[in-house]
Amino acid sequence: MKASDIKNGAVVTIDGAIYIAKDVTVKTPSSRGANTLYKVCFRNVVTKQKLDQTFRGDDTVQEVEFARRPVQLIFRDGESCTFMDNDSYEQHSLSNDMIEEELPYLSDGMEGIQLLVSGDAVLGIELPGTVEMEIVECAPAMKGSSATARSKPATLSTGLVVQVPEYLAQGERIRINTQTGKFSSRA
């Protein structure tokens, strides 16, 4: 696979270890003849360590064959989350350390999650682009504030805190972008 084809969620092998691409940044130099650079933040599937690599567009990386399986979050306990495969009804338990970055977006019964599997090994999960959550705590809504672009912090049902527009109130459901962690829209 060429470095220019790496996207978030891509699974590759670097120095014999399996990594998942978590963040891809494209840098285009302004001078003529300069190569476009791809800065990729990887996370090791086994050790969870981060690895930052910079590639030129024509550099190659070894892609790992894996499958995406649709799963639903059944429940969370203190140290893990249990997912059920929507097709085979098989259950997979993943430790909270393994899905540390995705944890604030997960709520019981959530659907639209993809389980990344290579052979018999579970590599991790992939969240949908946006998730719907309920505001459980925030400052009171301000009347007439829809014309202003001011925001306020709101605590969501999973404990995640995001900035939301002032006109939103406690109990409302909103959509959060899982890539940026920011408010997207009302649900």
N, C-alpha and C positions, 0 to 999 in steps of 0.2 A: 504494500500500500504506500502511495506517495504521501509525504508529509502534508501536502496541500489538501488531501482528502480526509485528514483526521478531523473528526467532529466530537463534540461532547458525548461520552458514553462509548467511544470506540475502545476496543480491548486489543492491546498489543503486547509483544514480548520485547523486553529490553534487557540485555545481558542475562538471559535465561529466566528472568522473573516476569510475571504477568502483571500488567498495569492497566488501569482504566483511565481514560482521558476525562478530566473533570472540568478544565477550563482551557479554551483555545483562544489566543490573541494573535491577530494578524498585524504585522508591522510592515508598512510599505515605505521604503526609503524614498526621499525626494530626488536623489541624484539619479541620473540616467545610468543604465547598466547595472545598477545595484539590485541585488536579489531581494525578493519579498521574504521576510522572516516569519516563521510560525513558532510562537512561544506557547508551549503546552505544559500545563500542570497535570501531572499524573498522580494516581494514588495506587500504591502496591496492594494487590488483592489480599495477600497473606499478612504482611506486617503493618499495613495501613500507613506506611511512611509516604510522605510527599516527595515527588521528584519533578524538578523543573528542567525542561529540555528545550533548546532552540534548534529549529530545523530550517533549511532552505526548502523551497517548494519542490525541488526534484529529489530531495533526500528520501530514502525509503525506510520503512519500519516493517517489522514482521507482524502481521495481523493474526489474532487468535480466533479460531473458529468457535463460535458460541451461539446459543439460541436465546431468544427472548420468550418467556412464558408469561401469559397474563395471570396475575395473582391478586388476591384480596387480603387485606390485613384483617386477621380474625381477632387477635387481642395482643396487648402489650403487658409484660410483667416487668419486674424491676431490672432485669438484666438482658432481656431479649424480646423480640417481636416474632409472632408466629403468623405465617402467610399460608394461604391455601391456594393451590393451583386451580384455576377456574375450569380446566379441562379434565384433569385426572383426579381432582379432589385430594391430591397428595399434600401433606403439610410440611413446611420448611420453617425451621426456627433459626433466626439470625441474631447474633449477639448485638447489643446496642453499640459496641465498639466498631463493628463491621459496617454499620449504617449510620454512623455518627452525624454526617452532614445532612442526611435525609430525615432524621428523627424528628426535628421540630415541625415537619409538615405532615406527619403521619397521625391519623386518628382511627379508632376502631371502626371496622366495616368499610374502610376506604377501598375504592376500586380504581382501576386504571393504572395500576402499578405493574411494571414489567420486572420479572426475575431474570437475571442474567446467569445462564448455566453453560458450562463448558464440560462436556462429558458428564461425570457425576458430581463435579465440583460446582458449588454455588459461588459466583463471583461477586454478587451484590444485587442491588435493585436500581431501577430507573423510575423516577417519578413522572407523572404527567406534566405538561407545560405549566398548568395552573391548578391550584387546589382551592376548594371552597372551605372556609372556616368561619366560625362565629366569634364575634367580639364579646369577650366576657368582662372586660374592664377598660374604661376610658373616661376622659373628661366629658361632661355633658355636651350635647350637640348645641352649636351656636346658630340661632336663627339668622337667616340672611347671609350666612357665611359661604354660600355656594359660589358667590362671585369672586371670592378671594382664593388665593392659592396656598393659604396657610395650612399647616398640618399639625397633628397631635399624635402622641404615642398611644397605641391601643394594644392590650394584651389579648391574645387569641386563646381558644380552648386548649391548645397544646402547650401554652406557656410562651409561645413565640411573641415577641414584641415588634410591631411594625409601625411606620408612620402612615397615618390615614388622614384624609381631608376632614376639616373641622365639622362638617355637617353630618358625619356618621355618629351613631349612638350605640350604646351597649345593647346587645341582643341582635344586632343586624349581622347578616351573613355577607362576607366579602370574598373576592378571589385574590389569591396571592400568586405571583410569578415565582416558580420554584428555582429558576435559574438566577434571578437577581435578588429574591427575597423581599421584593417590594409589592405594595398595594397595586392591584391591576384594575379592579372595578367592583361595583356592588354585584352580589349574586342574584 
